[in-house]
Amino acid sequence: MANKNVIWCDEKTLQKDISGKIYVVTGANSGVGLETSKQLIKQGGHVIMACRRVDAGEEEAKAFGDLKGSYEVMKVDFADLQSVRNFAAKFKAKYDRLDGLMCNAGALFSGDQAQYTKDGIEMSIGVSYFGHFLLTELLLEQLKKSAPARVGILSSVGHAGNAKNRYKVHFEDINWKNRKYNGVDAYCEAKVAVNLYAMELGERLKGTGVSTASVHPGWARSNFGGSGVMMKVLRVFLYPFRNSITNSNEESAQTSLHVLLSEDAPQHSGAYFSQHSVLYRDKECRKGGWPMTSPNPHAKDMEAAHQLVKLSRQMVAL
Ligand SMILES: NC(=O)c1ccc[n+]([C@@H]2O[C@H](COP(=O)([O-])OP(=O)(O)OC[C@H]3O[C@@H](n4cnc5c(N)ncnc54)[C@H](OP(=O)(O)O)[C@@H]3O)[C@@H](O)[C@H]2O)c1
């Protein structure tokens, strides 16, 4: 049974023939990224499924069957900036256009001990934001050349926080060296960075025909959160309510597909697009919106967005 609160793409968007168009979807072997890829291929697109585990991507893709479009699985690890550079170089050597980039890969690193990427960046923000920042910047010329083109980047309801605690990017301590680490807080801060980057890039690309968006996919029944005991218990507990509060991966891919394919999304370049979510602490946000105004002022602060991009250039050595 489908979740009745889901915002669906319109028929026109899901019927659009995108034959000849090239898309990159990161984290495409699982959950939201896998469903996003599948629908793009179904509509005739060629999708580069950017996965850190190529074998997992190939395995999942076997189930696509005889879809109209095509795919290629390519390796990238967002916890390693050299791997991102290698991916971009390989992509550019093979493809001379890019119609859509969906920066989808991300993970929550729970616990009270920070983990770090190969380049020494705290893992949540390293994977969800800095790795994707580098990838997007390295592929900008291809996107501009292929305009109209789109960039989406996966945020989360978590970025919003609540009225007493609005998450923000801690420029003075991005890597949690001087704060008590909390994996959930780190994840939510990383997603604030995502919203800010979509905004800044949207502003920077005005007039180029390349539009941007940040995306909350809803509460997806994906592999998010991993297979630890806590997640298993939570899944069992939630089972009776799954159709009223969580979404299938197909439902969760709708917002990404809207951003990549709809006629309307480019009119709101830089904005935040959200599926419905019972997890918003601000009740008025729970129905979601395409686009939607974030209740978090720190996620709408263009000055902070400029500061973030300046810092990001230094951190990824661009
Ligand atoms: N699920 C939700 O309810 C929810 C809610 C809000 C936002 N989101 C966001 O939605 C996005 C998709 O998540 P999902 O729900 O589809 O979760 P998922 O099923 O766990 O998929 C996450 C994908 O990201 C990939 N990934 C993780 N770390 C990576 C790395 N270092 N390099 C390359 N790829 C990496 C994973 O690869 P492996 O399979 O190799 O781990 C997997 O393909 C994430 O950005 C997540 O933060 C999800």
Ligand as a Chemical Component Dictionary entry (heavy atoms), coordinates in Angstrom:
data_LIG
# 
_chem_comp.id                   LIG 
_chem_comp.type                 NON-POLYMER 
_chem_comp.pdbx_formal_charge   0 
_chem_comp.three_letter_code    LIG 
# 
loop_
_chem_comp_atom.comp_id 
_chem_comp_atom.atom_id 
_chem_comp_atom.alt_atom_id 
_chem_comp_atom.type_symbol 
_chem_comp_atom.charge 
_chem_comp_atom.model_Cartn_x 
_chem_comp_atom.model_Cartn_y 
_chem_comp_atom.model_Cartn_z 
_chem_comp_atom.pdbx_ordinal 
LIG N1  N1  N 0  16.694 6.957  4.123  1  
LIG C1  C1  C 0  16.192 8.071  4.576  2  
LIG O1  O1  O 0  15.167 8.072  5.262  3  
LIG C2  C2  C 0  16.861 9.391  4.271  4  
LIG C3  C3  C 0  16.349 10.544 4.848  5  
LIG C4  C4  C 0  16.934 11.757 4.567  6  
LIG C5  C5  C 0  18.004 11.834 3.704  7  
LIG N2  N2  N 1  18.509 10.697 3.165  8  
LIG C6  C6  C 0  19.658 10.817 2.251  9  
LIG O2  O2  O 0  19.352 10.173 1.038  10 
LIG C7  C7  C 0  20.553 9.714  0.413  11 
LIG C8  C8  C 0  20.359 8.284  -0.046 12 
LIG O3  O3  O 0  20.211 7.457  1.101  13 
LIG P1  P1  P 0  19.391 6.099  1.106  14 
LIG O4  O4  O 0  18.274 6.273  2.030  15 
LIG O5  O5  O -1 19.141 5.635  -0.267 16 
LIG O6  O6  O 0  20.464 5.155  1.863  17 
LIG P2  P2  P 0  21.233 3.849  1.394  18 
LIG O7  O7  O 0  20.291 2.831  0.904  19 
LIG O8  O8  O 0  22.110 3.509  2.556  20 
LIG O9  O9  O 0  22.139 4.362  0.178  21 
LIG C9  C9  C 0  23.231 5.203  0.384  22 
LIG C10 C10 C 0  24.175 5.100  -0.796 23 
LIG O10 O10 O 0  25.296 5.963  -0.546 24 
LIG C11 C11 C 0  26.479 5.208  -0.785 25 
LIG N3  N3  N 0  27.638 5.689  -0.036 26 
LIG C12 C12 C 0  27.789 5.804  1.296  27 
LIG N4  N4  N 0  29.031 6.209  1.577  28 
LIG C13 C13 C 0  29.681 6.356  0.394  29 
LIG C14 C14 C 0  30.989 6.731  0.019  30 
LIG N5  N5  N 0  31.924 7.020  0.917  31 
LIG N6  N6  N 0  31.298 6.791  -1.289 32 
LIG C15 C15 C 0  30.394 6.444  -2.228 33 
LIG N7  N7  N 0  29.137 6.070  -1.937 34 
LIG C16 C16 C 0  28.795 6.023  -0.640 35 
LIG C17 C17 C 0  26.120 3.802  -0.355 36 
LIG O11 O11 O 0  27.061 2.860  -0.843 37 
LIG P3  P3  P 0  27.266 1.446  -0.093 38 
LIG O12 O12 O 0  26.096 0.590  -0.465 39 
LIG O13 O13 O 0  28.562 0.968  -0.628 40 
LIG O14 O14 O 0  27.301 1.743  1.379  41 
LIG C18 C18 C 0  24.743 3.683  -0.986 42 
LIG O15 O15 O 0  24.857 3.421  -2.351 43 
LIG C19 C19 C 0  21.667 9.932  1.441  44 
LIG O16 O16 O 0  22.364 11.102 1.107  45 
LIG C20 C20 C 0  20.911 10.129 2.752  46 
LIG O17 O17 O 0  21.641 10.947 3.648  47 
LIG C21 C21 C 0  17.958 9.461  3.422  48 
# 
loop_
_chem_comp_bond.comp_id 
_chem_comp_bond.atom_id_1 
_chem_comp_bond.atom_id_2 
_chem_comp_bond.value_order 
_chem_comp_bond.pdbx_ordinal 
LIG N1  C1  SING 1  
LIG C1  O1  DOUB 2  
LIG C1  C2  SING 3  
LIG C2  C3  SING 4  
LIG C2  C21 DOUB 5  
LIG C3  C4  DOUB 6  
LIG C4  C5  SING 7  
LIG C5  N2  DOUB 8  
LIG N2  C6  SING 9  
LIG N2  C21 SING 10 
LIG C6  O2  SING 11 
LIG C6  C20 SING 12 
LIG O2  C7  SING 13 
LIG C7  C8  SING 14 
LIG C7  C19 SING 15 
LIG C8  O3  SING 16 
LIG O3  P1  SING 17 
LIG P1  O4  DOUB 18 
LIG P1  O5  SING 19 
LIG P1  O6  SING 20 
LIG O6  P2  SING 21 
LIG P2  O7  DOUB 22 
LIG P2  O8  SING 23 
LIG P2  O9  SING 24 
LIG O9  C9  SING 25 
LIG C9  C10 SING 26 
LIG C10 O10 SING 27 
LIG C10 C18 SING 28 
LIG O10 C11 SING 29 
LIG C11 N3  SING 30 
LIG C11 C17 SING 31 
LIG N3  C12 SING 32 
LIG N3  C16 SING 33 
LIG C12 N4  DOUB 34 
LIG N4  C13 SING 35 
LIG C13 C14 SING 36 
LIG C13 C16 DOUB 37 
LIG C14 N5  SING 38 
LIG C14 N6  DOUB 39 
LIG N6  C15 SING 40 
LIG C15 N7  DOUB 41 
LIG N7  C16 SING 42 
LIG C17 O11 SING 43 
LIG C17 C18 SING 44 
LIG O11 P3  SING 45 
LIG P3  O12 DOUB 46 
LIG P3  O13 SING 47 
LIG P3  O14 SING 48 
LIG C18 O15 SING 49 
LIG C19 O16 SING 50 
LIG C19 C20 SING 51 
LIG C20 O17 SING 52 
# 
